[in-house]
Each structure stands twice: as structure tokens, then as C-alpha cells.
Amino acid sequence: MIHFVLDNSVAMRWFMPSGKEQDQAYARKVLTSFSNVSALVPNSWHLEAVSAFLASEKRGENTQGQIENYLLKLDLLPIFVDPLTVHNAFNRTLTLARAYNLSSYDASYLELAIRESLSIATLDKKLQKAAIDSNVLLYLE
């Protein structure tokens, strides 16, 4: 059973700390919750993660070995990919992106949470506000 939608803003904090203790504490709480829950992500989630890891590598913050280790750890988590995200991109996701001034990527998380009636785990302030305005609960809050 799927319990929440996982935004990459949370998952990346597990491997690349932000320096904001409140963000790190929330990210740890979400990670710990995987002992008895699972998450759903849009089908662009893996590409977003790889993009963030490559950017950190280019900045010299992580090595190839570290990133490969992070990817192995992510693969072990009960994170499931929604196969219908792309089918909603040209309509529902676009509408949400316009309505809440979100990127298409962030709107895809919101669209998924609304469609599946799930809460959302995110550290992105605009996405949090859009979720609240859309009556989507914030996971573990």
C-alpha cells in the first residue's frame, strides 16, 4: 500500500544536507518512516535525482563512488513509480503549474498527490503552499 508522494527535495537531503536543521530533521523523519510505509513518485523522479547528483558532482561535493552508493540506497527503499504521470502532463499538470506558479516537475508531484488522494512529503515552500491550497496534506505534519 502506498502512503505518500515523495518529492525529491526531501530525498536529496538524505545525501546532500542543506544546512537547515529543520529541513534535515524532516528529511530524517521521512526516511525513518520507510520502515513501515511506501512512497509514490512521478515517473520523472529518477531523472530529477540523477540531475541533482550530477550537479553535486560537478560542484565537487560528491564523488562518483558516493553517488553510486546513494543510488544503491535509494533503490532499496519502497519507492514506486506512477506510470500515469506523463498522461496527465498536458492537461492536469499544466493546469496546476499555471494555477500555483509551479515548475512542471513540482506540479507533477501535486497532481499525483491529488489524483491518488495521498499526502506529500516536500521541503519546497511553493509546493507546500500549493498542496495546502489544494487540500493535500503534508506528510508527517
Secondary structure, 3 states (H helix, E strand, C coil): CCCEEECHHHHHHHCCCCCCHHHHHHHHHHHHHCCCCCEEECCCHHHHHHHHHHHHHHCCCCCHHHHHHHHHHHHHCCEEECCCHHHHHHHHHHHHHHHHCCCHHHHHHHHHHHHHCCEEECCCHHHHHHHHHCCCCECCC
